[in-house]
Amino acid sequence: MADIKIQNVEALGKPLGQYSHMTRVSNARETLYIAGMLAPGDDFDAQCAGAFRQIETALKSAGAGWGNVAQFTTYLVHSQDIPKFMAWRLREFPKMFPDGKYPPNTLLVIDRLVGEQYLIEVQTIAVL
């Protein structure tokens, strides 16, 4: 079983949200690279929740869960959605990661996603 240590680097200061600076993995027997997930929805929160549900489905299909996540990369179409994303994570991540160790997350604001209606896409790396 993989030994996953999610940690912050004191010299870098406190993270700005629900993420950590670094994940250190040893003894991994398998790495999952989950494609960017997006989901339809009438608003940002619905799309965000749907994307993370799809990630959870992919993790479960490999016998994994949130505790196996080593890193997220998040793509937003509108910088105005950053506060909504932070609020969603503040509300939902403690349920997903009850130990309070949140995986590193790179957040990018881009021109658009595969379809004009999509506001968020999340790519995931997990280890078993």
Secondary structure per residue as TSV (DSSP state, phi and psi in degrees):
chain	resnum	aa	ss	phi	psi
A	1	M	-	360.0	141.2
A	2	A	-	-67.5	140.9
A	3	D	E	-100.2	110.5
A	4	I	E	-110.8	117.8
A	5	K	E	-115.9	112.3
A	6	I	E	-98.5	126.8
A	7	Q	E	-149.4	163.6
A	8	N	-	-107.3	153.8
A	9	V	-	-102.0	112.4
A	10	E	G	-52.4	-39.4
A	11	A	G	-65.9	-16.2
A	12	L	G	-91.5	-7.3
A	13	G	-	83.6	179.4
A	14	K	-	-76.8	135.8
A	15	P	-	-58.8	154.3
A	16	L	S	-81.6	-5.8
A	17	G	S	-163.0	-155.9
A	18	Q	S	-82.5	72.0
A	19	Y	-	-157.1	165.4
A	20	S	-	-118.0	164.3
A	21	H	S	-71.5	-33.1
A	22	M	E	-154.1	147.7
A	23	T	E	-120.4	129.7
A	24	R	E	-112.8	123.5
A	25	V	E	-120.2	131.0
A	26	S	E	-133.2	158.8
A	27	N	S	60.6	26.7
A	28	A	-	-74.8	136.3
A	29	R	S	-102.0	-13.7
A	30	E	-	-157.1	143.3
A	31	T	E	-118.9	133.8
A	32	L	E	-106.0	127.2
A	33	Y	E	-111.3	102.9
A	34	I	E	-95.1	123.7
A	35	A	E	-55.6	157.8
A	36	G	E	-56.0	129.3
A	37	M	E	-106.7	137.8
A	38	L	-	-137.7	165.5
A	39	A	-	-148.6	147.3
A	40	P	-	-70.0	160.0
A	41	G	-	170.8	157.6
A	42	D	S	-77.5	-19.9
A	43	D	S	-147.3	177.0
A	44	F	H	-60.2	-47.0
A	45	D	H	-59.5	-41.3
A	46	A	H	-64.4	-42.0
A	47	Q	H	-67.8	-39.2
A	48	C	H	-63.6	-49.2
A	49	A	H	-59.8	-42.1
A	50	G	H	-64.8	-40.4
A	51	A	H	-62.8	-44.5
A	52	F	H	-70.6	-30.3
A	53	R	H	-62.6	-41.3
A	54	Q	H	-66.7	-38.1
A	55	I	H	-61.7	-44.6
A	56	E	H	-60.5	-40.2
A	57	T	H	-61.8	-44.6
A	58	A	H	-62.8	-43.7
A	59	L	H	-60.2	-48.6
A	60	K	H	-60.4	-35.5
A	61	S	H	-63.3	-21.6
A	62	A	T	-103.3	9.3
A	63	G	T	75.5	25.9
A	64	A	-	-118.4	175.7
A	65	G	-	-149.1	-169.9
A	66	W	G	-59.8	-31.5
A	67	G	G	-66.8	-11.2
A	68	N	G	-93.2	-6.3
A	69	V	E	-72.7	129.0
A	70	A	E	-101.1	-28.3
A	71	Q	E	-166.0	146.6
A	72	F	E	-116.8	149.1
A	73	T	E	-125.5	124.0
A	74	T	E	-114.7	133.8
A	75	Y	E	-115.3	124.4
A	76	L	E	-115.9	147.5
A	77	V	S	-87.6	-30.2
A	78	H	-	-123.4	126.9
A	79	S	G	-61.7	-25.1
A	80	Q	G	-65.2	-16.6
A	81	D	G	-86.9	-3.9
A	82	I	H	-58.6	-47.8
A	83	P	H	-60.6	-36.2
A	84	K	H	-65.3	-40.5
A	85	F	H	-64.7	-45.1
A	86	M	H	-62.6	-41.7
A	87	A	H	-65.1	-41.1
A	88	W	H	-61.4	-46.9
A	89	R	H	-63.5	-41.7
A	90	L	H	-59.8	-36.4
A	91	R	H	-79.9	-42.3
A	92	E	H	-97.6	-32.3
A	93	F	H	-61.8	-36.6
A	94	P	H	-60.0	-28.1
A	95	K	H	-74.6	-39.2
A	96	M	H	-77.9	-35.0
A	97	F	-	-126.9	73.0
A	98	P	T	-62.9	-17.5
A	99	D	T	-79.8	-3.8
A	100	G	S	76.3	7.8
A	101	K	-	-98.3	98.8
A	102	Y	-	-92.6	132.1
A	103	P	-	-61.0	153.6
A	104	P	-	-55.4	148.4
A	105	N	E	-141.4	125.4
A	106	T	E	-97.3	126.1
A	107	L	E	-110.9	122.3
A	108	L	E	-122.0	139.3
A	109	V	E	-106.2	122.5
A	110	I	-	-122.8	172.3
A	111	D	S	-67.5	-44.8
A	112	R	-	-167.9	167.2
A	113	L	-	-105.7	-169.9
A	114	V	S	-60.3	-30.1
A	115	G	S	-129.6	143.2
A	116	E	T	-56.3	-29.5
A	117	Q	T	-75.5	-15.9
A	118	Y	-	-84.7	137.8
A	119	L	-	-110.7	-22.3
A	120	I	E	-146.1	144.3
A	121	E	E	-139.6	139.1
A	122	V	E	-130.3	123.9
A	123	Q	E	-102.4	147.1
A	124	T	E	-135.9	141.3
A	125	I	E	-118.8	129.9
A	126	A	E	-133.3	158.1
A	127	V	E	-130.4	148.2
A	128	L	-	-118.5	360.0
